Amino acid sequence: MSTARPAALTEKFLEGLVRRVPGGTGNTWKLTEVYTGDLLVELPQSSPEDVAQAFATSRNAQKIWGAWSIKKRLKVLKKFHALVLDNQFLITDVIQAESGKNRRMAFEETCDVPMGTSHYIKRAPSLLKEHKRAGPVPVLSSSTEVRRPKGVVAIIAPWNFPFATGISDTIPALIAGNGVVLKPDNKTALSPLLGVKLLEQAGLPVGLLQVICGEGPDVGGPMLEHADYVMFTGSTATGQVIGELAGKNLIGACLELGGKNPMLVLADADVDEAVHAALFGGFGNSGQICMHIERMYVHDSIYDEFRDKFVAATAAMNVGASYDFEPDMGSLVSVDHRDRVIAHVEDAKAKGATVLTGGEARPDLGPAFFEPTILEGVTKDMLAGTTETFGPVVGLYRFATEDEAIDLANDTEYGLNASVWSADIDRAKSVARRIDSGNVNINDILATAFASKGTPSGGVKRSGVGARHGDQGLLKYTDAQNIGVLKKQIMEPQGKQTYEAYAKQTQLSLRLMRKTRLR
Ligand code: NAD
């Protein structure tokens, strides 16, 4: 076990990271190492004036950046991609110290940024180039679709994947020619700040990418007053507030919100594989992944086998505070969050659920540890039955028919992710198409869909609006400008032509256009 804080995280290094954050309030946030509760660094807290200044500075820099050719912008991103890989284990150290997750998850988080960057480096040139199309009058008219940057984008990121959400969402905004003002969660501001440092090291113009820090309600309003678009990742409750502010300011918003994601293990599934995956599904990132599994529906015929194997494997998990790759699971992010998880489990127990394994906090391991926990008998009157626990707590349920499983999976206000297990891929796909969810993974929990950077990934119902990844993950940061060109005014009666004659001629043209595929 390697419990000592990584040597690279010196006071000088950490203070260097937070130095760029404007601290007009005069207050600081005590950013701590989760495993020990020890202070890592005092994080400046930004004032509304700081927010206004951050947008103004970014807006100035954007005028130059937005005028650069896409090729010139991508040169910076290529260098950044290499720098992230060169610094991957340092980034892993920082993520782990500020979030308390195990090292395997911290490392996997670092992979998201180069994957998304690489995708958009390849895809952006064709997405952002001008597209000339036919106009209403053949030969004499045309229309050109021009993609213009929105201006300055606000990016608000949560603590559960601070580097991935903070930086991966920033990359396409920058590639599209925007400035960015990024607000990470106070608890986990260090890894996004390291990402910003690497971007500037790669040649990003200084000033273009600003970081402001503060409690959400303090800085959120001012941010949305200045932003031209907002990319928000966080809880559904906060997403609603952001959506309202975006509406008030008439700007676009992409909202990536919470989930209560189901896993459906069909009768013909490979039980051992499903059990192995369920460990990650339930307890990966200590259960703090928006796409992780909180409801597991298993077919009657294999339920007992699945349950017994899953409980045994869960009870055998290695949970601990260590900066090496050994632990299967680390800590929750904070004592406050641990208390929320405890409240869900205690409520379930009080209302009749059974704890099959886990169920307890583990202060012996660190201040915010909680055991991987499996519940049986969870019902909808329990907190853990309907609302997102966002911790290592899973409810196990039986089903008899596929229709029943689909109804149960859809019996939620969320629709972010689902996981379907079957030996028959076509059958699993037909089940997948009936689940109301933005993402469905077949014979996997979440990574296959999420890491497919060419396909949009977002939530439906109360899990979100819009998507990241895919073409829309970049194009959402642009406005489409339609430049129409008419070489000669002929969309009106010509010479002495009566309007009636013109109308008949137009009608004929419309018929012809339909038949000739000209328009
Ligand atoms: P949260 O909504 O409390 O906070 C998210 C971010 O919003 C933080 O930076 C916070 O400071 C900020 N914030 C809070 N109130 C604000 C306000 N009024 N104005 C502006 N900003 C404000 O969420 P959280 O607890 O940090 O994150 C966990 C949640 O995020 C879970 O619900 C999880 O499912 C969700 N999540 C979703 C995705 C996704 O892609 N769908 C990814 C990761 C996390």
Boltz pocket constraint, residues with backbone or C-beta under 6 A from the ligand:
constraints:
  - pocket:
      binder: B
      contacts: [[A, 156], [A, 157], [A, 158], [A, 159], [A, 160], [A, 161], [A, 165], [A, 183], [A, 184], [A, 185], [A, 186], [A, 214], [A, 215], [A, 216], [A, 217], [A, 218], [A, 219], [A, 220], [A, 221], [A, 233], [A, 234], [A, 235], [A, 236], [A, 237], [A, 238], [A, 239], [A, 241], [A, 242], [A, 255], [A, 256], [A, 257], [A, 258], [A, 259], [A, 289], [A, 290], [A, 291], [A, 388], [A, 390], [A, 416], [A, 459], [A, 463], [A, 464]]
      max_distance: 6.0
